[in-house]
Amino acid sequence: MDSGQAGAEAIPDSVRWRILVVLLAAIAMSLISVSIVNVALPSIQQGLEATQSDLQWVLSGYALTFGVALVPAGRAGDIMGRGGIFIIGVAVFTAASIAAGLASDATWLNVARFVQGVGSGLLNPQGVGMIQQYFRGAERAKAFGYFGSAVGVSVGIGPVLGGLLIMLGGADLGWRLTFLINVPIGIATIIMAFAWFPKPLFNRVPGRTGSASQRALRTSLYMARKLDPVGSLLLGLAVFAVLFPFMEARASALTWLLLPLGLMLVAAWVRWERYYARLGRSPMVDLNIFSTHSFTNGALIMTLYFTGMTSIWVLVALYLQQGLGKSALEAGLVGVPSAFISAYAARWAGRRVMRYGRKVVIGGLFFAIAGLAASIVVILLHQDGYLSVWWLVLSLSLIGVAQGSVISPNQTLTLAEVPLQYAGSSGAIMQTGQRIGTSIGIAVITAAVFAALGATSWSIAVSLGFALIGLVMFGALGVAFKDQRDRARAWQTPHRS
């Protein structure tokens, strides 16, 4: 049982909300670190004389280790104690941020980014698991609403903050500040976690007698059995093999062979988890959670959503900077209103999702499709000289409504029926789907846009990219309607007998 789980119901409200503050501070830090780096890449290239391949791995290395670490870290938190793993993750992330800020060459920077991704992979599933652990019912939905607000603001202000730091610090110091800004946030988060998290931070394990070496050996064997090391290795290799081809700027035919290998490793992982469960042991992921329709449908909605929507901001930045010659700061400012609308929408939806259920998510997906269509209209009319490109601020605000109405409400509904002992690993499964969707979506959609650029203008190419994202959103909408029907049938069935 996780530390504090038994007494979760007895924890005062003030303590629960302080725990949430700590979680959101760290999660916001990790998300800002993703979006802030995008605008720092030209300065990094100049300051470290980095190649295009180096720059690709500044982004991809972080995402790769983040994705690989998520599920094992989530399960480790379920077994060993979420509070302790969370603090370790923040400490690793903060130390890696210092190393990245002091990097003397591109290799040093990329190693630091790999480690930063591990830290983020450790802390993020604990945040989701602890919200499930310490909040119930409407309070949990409200907490996930605040979570969504933190996501929206963090992603939105990252590029603007990065642009300001680079402007203030200059070409060399500015990009270093985009990493070093994590340090005071990380230190403050660790201090607050030690002060406010319930004790003990780690769970006690059997075997408290004997010498120190005997206790250490028993603890290691106990944790090895509980953490399912074979399952962790298989899934980690599978995620790596699936993600890697989409992260390589110029993936060779040999690299693409990793993709079918990754799918075979997923199949091997599933067989192992079933075998491990038959032995009477605790698998890394209880595969029975996939028989819960709300979890399976919700995880698929989230994967599809991230496959499409995360590419929007990449395309907007490319269109404004490379297509229209705008600055990084201007490109970042376009998304700020959307970010704050997303934050408000997440809070609004979080208070109502328990009443309206999947209808909130369905409404958000309709807003996403409307925002994409409106953005295409703005871009095409701007090309013909009828509208200012700054009308994108308005059309992208509809995307902000979608962000707030889909991400956190879907998370609340998806995890509502998952057993608490699998809160961390099930949340991490969802986040792994997000990472895979993000990587595949950005790779495929940007490739389609650049292919179209060979025959047409930036406006037409980006409009094509938005149209592809819209098709993915229609797929997510179909799954959301299916989930609503499944819930209606599940509710009606016992009432017929």
C-alpha positions as CSV (number, residue, x, y, z in Angstrom):
1,M,0.0,0.0,0.0
2,D,1.3,3.4,-0.9
3,S,2.4,5.8,1.8
4,G,-0.5,7.7,3.1
5,Q,-3.1,5.6,1.2
6,A,-4.7,4.1,4.2
7,G,-5.3,7.5,5.8
8,A,-6.1,9.4,2.6
9,E,-9.7,9.9,3.6
10,A,-8.6,11.4,7.0
11,I,-6.2,13.9,5.5
12,P,-7.5,17.4,6.0
13,D,-8.5,19.5,3.0
14,S,-5.8,22.0,3.6
15,V,-3.1,19.3,3.4
16,R,-4.6,17.8,0.2
17,W,-4.6,21.1,-1.6
18,R,-1.0,21.8,-0.5
19,I,0.0,18.5,-1.9
20,L,-1.6,19.5,-5.2
21,V,0.4,22.8,-5.2
22,V,3.6,20.8,-5.0
23,L,2.5,18.4,-7.8
24,L,1.5,21.2,-10.1
25,A,4.7,23.2,-9.6
26,A,6.8,20.3,-10.7
27,I,4.6,19.3,-13.6
28,A,4.5,22.9,-14.8
29,M,8.3,23.0,-14.6
30,S,8.6,19.9,-16.8
31,L,6.1,21.1,-19.3
32,I,7.6,24.6,-19.6
33,S,10.9,22.8,-20.3
34,V,9.4,21.2,-23.3
35,S,7.9,24.3,-25.0
36,I,10.6,26.8,-23.9
37,V,13.4,24.8,-25.8
38,N,11.6,25.2,-29.1
39,V,12.4,28.9,-29.4
40,A,15.9,28.4,-28.0
41,L,17.1,26.1,-30.8
42,P,18.6,28.8,-33.0
43,S,20.6,30.3,-30.1
44,I,21.8,26.8,-29.1
45,Q,22.9,26.1,-32.6
46,Q,24.9,29.4,-32.6
47,G,26.3,29.1,-29.1
48,L,27.4,25.4,-29.3
49,E,28.0,25.2,-33.1
50,A,25.5,22.4,-33.1
51,T,24.5,20.5,-36.2
52,Q,20.9,19.9,-37.3
53,S,21.1,16.3,-35.9
54,D,22.3,17.7,-32.6
55,L,19.3,20.0,-32.5
56,Q,16.9,17.2,-33.4
57,W,18.1,15.3,-30.3
58,V,17.8,18.2,-28.0
59,L,14.1,17.7,-28.6
60,S,13.9,14.0,-29.2
61,G,16.3,12.8,-26.5
62,Y,14.1,14.3,-23.8
63,A,10.9,12.9,-25.3
64,L,12.4,9.4,-25.8
65,T,13.7,8.9,-22.2
66,F,10.5,10.5,-20.9
67,G,8.4,8.0,-22.7
68,V,10.5,5.0,-21.8
69,A,10.6,5.8,-18.1
70,L,6.9,6.6,-17.6
71,V,5.2,3.2,-17.0
72,P,8.1,1.6,-14.9
73,A,8.2,4.8,-12.9
74,G,4.5,4.8,-12.4
75,R,4.6,1.2,-11.1
76,A,7.6,2.0,-8.9
77,G,5.5,4.7,-7.3
78,D,2.6,2.4,-6.7
79,I,4.8,-0.1,-4.9
80,M,7.6,1.9,-3.3
81,G,5.7,5.1,-2.4
82,R,4.7,7.9,-4.8
83,G,6.0,10.8,-2.6
84,G,9.5,9.5,-2.5
85,I,9.7,8.7,-6.2
86,F,8.3,12.1,-7.0
87,I,11.0,13.8,-5.0
88,I,13.7,11.7,-6.7
89,G,12.3,12.7,-10.1
90,V,12.3,16.4,-9.3
91,A,15.9,16.1,-8.0
92,V,17.1,14.3,-11.1
93,F,15.3,16.9,-13.3
94,T,16.8,19.8,-11.5
95,A,20.3,18.4,-11.5
96,A,20.0,17.7,-15.3
97,S,18.8,21.3,-15.8
98,I,21.9,22.6,-14.1
99,A,24.1,20.3,-16.4
100,A,22.2,21.5,-19.5
101,G,22.6,25.1,-18.6
102,L,26.4,24.7,-18.1
103,A,26.9,22.6,-21.3
104,S,30.1,23.3,-23.2
105,D,29.2,21.3,-26.3
106,A,26.2,19.7,-28.0
107,T,27.0,16.2,-26.7
108,W,27.0,17.4,-23.1
109,L,23.7,19.1,-23.7
110,N,22.1,16.1,-25.2
111,V,23.2,13.8,-22.4
112,A,21.7,16.3,-19.9
113,R,18.5,16.3,-21.9
114,F,18.3,12.5,-21.8
115,V,18.7,12.6,-18.0
116,Q,16.1,15.4,-17.8
117,G,13.7,13.2,-19.6
118,V,14.2,10.4,-17.0
119,G,13.5,12.9,-14.2
120,S,10.3,14.0,-15.9
121,G,9.3,10.4,-16.5
122,L,9.8,9.7,-12.8
123,L,7.8,12.6,-11.5
124,N,4.8,12.9,-13.9
125,P,3.1,9.6,-13.2
126,Q,3.4,10.2,-9.4
127,G,1.5,13.5,-9.9
128,V,-1.4,11.7,-11.6
129,G,-1.3,8.8,-9.0
130,M,-1.3,11.2,-6.0
131,I,-4.3,13.1,-7.3
132,Q,-6.1,9.8,-7.5
133,Q,-4.9,8.8,-4.1
134,Y,-5.8,12.0,-2.2
135,F,-8.9,13.2,-4.0
136,R,-12.3,11.6,-4.5
137,G,-15.4,12.2,-6.6
138,A,-16.1,15.9,-7.5
139,E,-12.9,17.0,-5.6
140,R,-10.8,14.7,-7.9
141,A,-12.4,16.3,-11.0
142,K,-11.7,19.7,-9.6
143,A,-8.1,18.8,-8.9
144,F,-7.7,17.5,-12.4
145,G,-9.2,20.8,-13.6
146,Y,-6.4,22.6,-11.8
147,F,-4.0,20.1,-13.4
148,G,-5.4,21.0,-16.8
149,S,-5.0,24.7,-16.1
150,A,-1.4,24.2,-15.2
151,V,-0.8,22.3,-18.4
152,G,-2.4,25.0,-20.5
153,V,-0.6,27.9,-19.0
154,S,2.8,26.1,-18.9
155,V,2.7,25.1,-22.6
156,G,1.5,28.6,-23.6
157,I,4.0,30.7,-21.6
158,G,7.0,28.5,-22.4
159,P,7.8,30.0,-25.8
160,V,7.1,33.6,-24.6
161,L,9.3,33.1,-21.5
162,G,12.0,31.6,-23.7
163,G,11.9,34.5,-26.1
164,L,12.2,37.0,-23.2
165,L,15.1,35.1,-21.6
166,I,17.0,35.0,-24.9
167,M,16.3,38.7,-25.5
168,L,17.6,39.6,-22.0
169,G,20.5,37.2,-21.9
170,G,21.8,37.4,-25.4
171,A,22.7,34.7,-27.8
172,D,24.9,32.7,-25.4
173,L,23.5,33.3,-21.9
174,G,19.9,33.4,-23.0
175,W,19.5,29.8,-24.0
176,R,21.3,28.7,-20.9
177,L,18.7,30.6,-18.8
178,T,15.9,28.5,-20.4
179,F,17.3,25.5,-18.6
180,L,18.6,27.2,-15.4
181,I,15.2,28.7,-14.7
182,N,14.1,25.2,-13.6
183,V,16.6,25.2,-10.7
184,P,14.9,27.6,-8.2
185,I,11.5,26.0,-9.1
186,G,12.9,22.5,-8.5
187,I,14.6,23.4,-5.2
188,A,11.4,25.0,-3.9
189,T,9.3,22.0,-5.0
190,I,11.6,19.6,-3.1
191,I,11.5,21.7,0.0
192,M,7.7,21.9,-0.1
193,A,7.4,18.2,-0.8
194,F,9.5,17.3,2.3
195,A,7.4,19.7,4.4
196,W,3.9,18.8,3.2
197,F,3.9,15.2,1.8
198,P,2.5,12.6,4.3
199,K,5.2,10.5,5.9
200,P,6.7,8.1,5.3
201,L,7.7,9.0,1.8
202,F,8.7,5.4,1.0
203,N,6.8,2.3,2.0
204,R,8.2,-0.1,4.5
205,V,9.1,-3.6,3.1
206,P,9.2,-7.0,4.9
207,G,12.4,-8.0,6.7
208,R,13.4,-5.4,9.2
209,T,15.6,-7.8,11.3
210,G,19.1,-9.0,10.7
211,S,22.2,-7.1,9.7
212,A,22.2,-4.1,7.4
213,S,23.5,-6.1,4.5
214,Q,20.8,-8.8,5.0
215,R,18.1,-6.2,5.2
216,A,19.4,-4.5,2.0
217,L,19.5,-7.9,0.2
218,R,15.9,-8.8,1.3
219,T,14.7,-5.4,0.3
220,S,16.3,-5.6,-3.1
221,L,14.8,-9.1,-3.8
222,Y,11.4,-7.9,-2.6
223,M,11.4,-4.8,-4.8
224,A,12.7,-6.8,-7.8
225,R,9.7,-9.2,-7.5
226,K,7.2,-6.4,-7.0
227,L,8.5,-4.2,-9.8
228,D,8.4,-6.9,-12.4
229,P,11.9,-6.2,-14.0
230,V,11.3,-8.4,-17.0
231,G,8.0,-6.6,-17.8
232,S,9.7,-3.2,-17.3
233,L,12.5,-4.1,-19.6
234,L,10.2,-5.4,-22.4
235,L,7.9,-2.4,-22.3
236,G,10.8,0.0,-22.1
237,L,12.4,-1.6,-25.2
238,A,9.1,-1.6,-27.0
239,V,8.4,2.1,-26.4
240,F,12.0,2.9,-27.5
241,A,11.6,0.9,-30.7
242,V,8.3,2.5,-31.6
243,L,9.4,6.0,-30.8
244,F,12.9,6.1,-32.2
245,P,12.1,6.0,-36.0
246,F,9.8,9.0,-35.6
247,M,12.4,11.0,-33.8
248,E,15.2,10.5,-36.2
249,A,15.4,13.5,-38.6
250,R,16.5,11.2,-41.5
251,A,15.5,7.7,-40.5
252,S,17.0,5.0,-42.7
253,A,15.2,1.9,-43.9
254,L,17.1,-0.1,-41.2
255,T,15.8,2.3,-38.5
256,W,12.2,1.8,-39.6
257,L,12.6,-1.9,-39.0
258,L,12.5,-1.0,-35.3
259,L,8.8,-0.2,-35.7
260,P,7.7,-3.8,-36.3
261,L,10.2,-5.0,-33.7
262,G,8.6,-2.6,-31.2
263,L,5.1,-4.1,-32.0
264,M,6.5,-7.6,-31.5
265,L,8.0,-6.5,-28.1
266,V,4.6,-5.1,-27.1
267,A,3.0,-8.5,-27.9
268,A,5.8,-10.2,-25.9
269,W,5.2,-7.8,-23.0
270,V,1.5,-8.7,-22.9
271,R,2.2,-12.4,-22.9
272,W,4.8,-11.9,-20.1
273,E,2.4,-9.8,-18.0
274,R,-0.3,-12.5,-18.2
275,Y,2.2,-15.2,-17.3
276,Y,3.5,-13.2,-14.4
277,A,-0.1,-12.7,-13.1
278,R,-0.8,-16.5,-13.4
279,L,2.2,-17.1,-11.1
280,G,0.4,-15.1,-8.5
281,R,2.7,-12.1,-8.6
282,S,2.0,-8.5,-9.1
283,P,2.5,-7.5,-12.8
284,M,3.8,-4.1,-13.8
285,V,0.4,-3.3,-15.4
286,D,-2.8,-5.2,-14.5
287,L,-4.0,-5.9,-18.1
288,N,-7.6,-6.4,-16.7
289,I,-7.8,-2.6,-16.6
290,F,-8.1,-2.7,-20.4
291,S,-11.4,-4.6,-20.0
292,T,-12.7,-1.5,-18.3
293,H,-14.2,0.3,-21.3
294,S,-13.9,3.8,-19.8
295,F,-10.1,3.3,-19.4
296,T,-9.5,1.8,-22.9
297,N,-11.7,4.3,-24.7
298,G,-10.3,7.3,-22.7
299,A,-6.7,6.2,-23.3
300,L,-7.4,5.9,-27.1
301,I,-9.1,9.3,-27.1
302,M,-6.0,10.9,-25.5
303,T,-3.6,9.2,-27.8
304,L,-5.5,10.4,-30.9
305,Y,-5.9,13.9,-29.4
306,F,-2.2,14.2,-28.8
307,T,-1.4,12.7,-32.2
308,G,-3.1,15.7,-33.8
309,M,-3.3,18.7,-31.5
310,T,0.3,18.9,-30.4
311,S,1.3,19.4,-34.0
312,I,-0.8,22.6,-34.2
313,W,1.7,24.7,-32.3
314,V,4.7,23.3,-34.3
315,L,2.9,24.3,-37.5
316,V,2.0,27.7,-36.2
317,A,5.6,28.4,-35.2
318,L,6.9,27.2,-38.6
319,Y,4.3,29.2,-40.5
320,L,4.9,32.4,-38.6
321,Q,8.7,32.3,-38.5
322,Q,9.7,30.5,-41.7
323,G,6.7,31.3,-43.8
324,L,6.0,35.0,-42.7
325,G,9.4,36.0,-41.2
326,K,8.0,36.7,-37.7
327,S,10.3,36.6,-34.6
328,A,10.2,33.8,-32.0
329,L,8.6,36.1,-29.5
330,E,5.9,37.0,-31.9
331,A,5.3,33.4,-32.7
332,G,5.0,32.6,-29.0
333,L,2.6,35.5,-28.3
334,V,0.1,34.2,-30.8
335,G,-0.6,31.2,-28.4
336,V,-0.8,33.1,-25.1
337,P,-4.6,33.9,-25.2
338,S,-5.3,30.3,-26.1
339,A,-3.2,29.1,-23.1
340,F,-5.1,31.2,-20.6
341,I,-8.5,30.3,-22.2
342,S,-7.4,26.7,-21.9
343,A,-6.6,27.2,-18.2
344,Y,-10.0,28.7,-17.6
345,A,-11.8,26.0,-19.6
346,A,-10.0,23.3,-17.6
347,R,-11.3,24.7,-14.3
348,W,-14.8,25.1,-15.7
349,A,-14.9,21.6,-17.2
350,G,-13.3,20.1,-14.0
351,R,-16.3,21.4,-12.0
352,R,-18.8,19.9,-14.3
353,V,-17.4,16.7,-15.8
354,M,-18.9,14.5,-13.0
355,R,-22.3,15.9,-13.9
356,Y,-22.1,15.8,-17.7
357,G,-19.5,13.0,-18.3
358,R,-18.1,12.3,-21.7
359,K,-20.3,15.1,-23.2
360,V,-17.7,17.6,-21.9
361,V,-15.0,15.8,-23.9
362,I,-17.2,15.6,-27.0
363,G,-17.9,19.3,-26.9
364,G,-14.2,20.0,-26.6
365,L,-13.4,17.9,-29.7
366,F,-16.1,19.9,-31.6
367,F,-14.3,23.1,-30.5
368,A,-11.0,21.6,-31.7
369,I,-12.4,20.9,-35.2
370,A,-14.0,24.4,-35.3
371,G,-10.7,26.0,-34.3
372,L,-8.8,24.1,-37.0
373,A,-11.4,25.1,-39.7
374,A,-11.3,28.7,-38.6
375,S,-7.5,28.8,-38.7
376,I,-7.5,27.4,-42.2
377,V,-9.9,30.2,-43.2
378,V,-7.6,32.9,-41.6
379,I,-4.5,31.5,-43.3
380,L,-6.0,31.4,-46.7
381,L,-7.6,34.8,-46.5
382,H,-4.3,36.2,-45.2
383,Q,-2.6,34.8,-48.3
384,D,-5.1,36.6,-50.5
385,G,-4.6,39.9,-48.5
386,Y,-8.1,40.0,-46.9
387,L,-7.2,39.4,-43.3
388,S,-4.3,40.1,-40.9
389,V,-2.5,36.9,-39.7
390,W,-3.2,38.1,-36.1
391,W,-6.8,36.8,-36.5
392,L,-5.1,33.5,-35.7
393,V,-5.2,34.6,-32.1
394,L,-9.0,34.3,-32.2
395,S,-9.2,31.0,-34.1
396,L,-6.6,29.5,-31.9
397,S,-8.6,30.5,-28.9
398,L,-11.1,27.9,-29.9
399,I,-8.2,25.4,-29.7
400,G,-7.7,26.7,-26.1
401,V,-11.3,25.8,-25.2
402,A,-10.7,22.3,-26.7
403,Q,-7.5,21.8,-24.7
404,G,-9.2,22.7,-21.4
405,S,-12.4,20.7,-22.2
406,V,-10.6,17.5,-23.4
407,I,-7.4,16.8,-21.5
408,S,-8.3,17.0,-17.8
409,P,-12.0,15.9,-18.1
410,N,-10.9,12.9,-20.2
411,Q,-8.3,12.0,-17.6
412,T,-10.9,12.2,-14.8
413,L,-13.3,9.9,-16.7
414,T,-10.6,7.5,-17.9
415,L,-9.1,6.8,-14.5
416,A,-12.3,6.9,-12.5
417,E,-12.8,3.1,-12.4
418,V,-9.1,2.1,-12.1
419,P,-8.0,0.4,-8.8
420,L,-6.0,2.7,-6.6
421,Q,-3.1,0.2,-6.4
422,Y,-2.5,0.7,-10.1
423,A,-3.1,4.5,-10.1
424,G,0.5,5.4,-11.1
425,S,1.0,2.7,-13.7
426,S,-2.4,3.2,-15.4
427,G,-1.9,7.0,-15.5
428,A,1.5,6.3,-17.0
429,I,0.0,4.1,-19.7
430,M,-2.1,7.1,-20.7
431,Q,0.9,9.4,-20.7
432,T,2.9,6.9,-22.8
433,G,0.1,6.9,-25.3
434,Q,0.3,10.7,-25.3
435,R,4.1,10.6,-25.9
436,I,3.7,8.0,-28.8
437,G,0.9,10.0,-30.3
438,T,2.8,13.3,-30.1
439,S,5.9,11.8,-31.7
440,I,4.1,10.1,-34.5
441,G,1.8,13.1,-35.1
442,I,4.6,15.6,-35.3
443,A,6.7,13.4,-37.6
444,V,3.9,12.5,-40.0
445,I,2.1,15.8,-40.1
446,T,5.2,18.0,-40.5
447,A,6.6,15.6,-43.1
448,A,3.3,16.1,-45.1
449,V,3.6,19.9,-44.8
450,F,7.2,19.9,-46.0
451,A,6.4,17.6,-48.8
452,A,3.6,19.9,-49.9
453,L,6.0,22.9,-49.8
454,G,7.8,21.6,-52.8
455,A,4.7,22.3,-54.9
456,T,2.8,25.0,-53.1
457,S,3.0,27.9,-50.7
458,W,3.3,27.9,-46.9
459,S,-0.3,28.9,-46.5
460,I,-1.6,25.9,-48.6
461,A,0.9,23.5,-47.0
462,V,0.0,24.5,-43.4
463,S,-3.7,24.4,-44.2
464,L,-3.2,20.8,-45.4
465,G,-1.5,20.0,-42.1
466,F,-4.5,21.5,-40.2
467,A,-6.9,19.4,-42.3
468,L,-4.9,16.2,-41.5
469,I,-5.1,17.1,-37.8
470,G,-8.9,17.6,-38.2
471,L,-9.2,14.0,-39.6
472,V,-7.5,12.7,-36.5
473,M,-9.9,14.8,-34.3
474,F,-12.8,13.2,-36.1
475,G,-11.3,9.8,-35.1
476,A,-11.1,10.8,-31.5
477,L,-14.7,12.1,-31.7
478,G,-15.9,8.7,-32.9
479,V,-14.2,7.0,-30.0
480,A,-15.8,9.5,-27.6
481,F,-19.3,8.8,-29.0
482,K,-18.6,5.1,-28.7
483,D,-17.6,5.5,-25.0
484,Q,-20.8,7.5,-24.3
485,R,-22.9,4.6,-25.8
486,D,-20.9,2.0,-23.8
487,R,-21.6,4.0,-20.6
488,A,-25.3,4.3,-21.4
489,R,-25.6,0.5,-22.0
490,A,-23.7,-0.2,-18.8
491,W,-26.1,2.0,-16.8
492,Q,-29.3,0.5,-18.5
493,T,-28.3,-3.2,-18.2
494,P,-28.9,-3.7,-14.4
495,H,-32.1,-1.7,-14.6
496,R,-33.7,-4.1,-17.1
497,S,-33.4,-7.1,-14.7
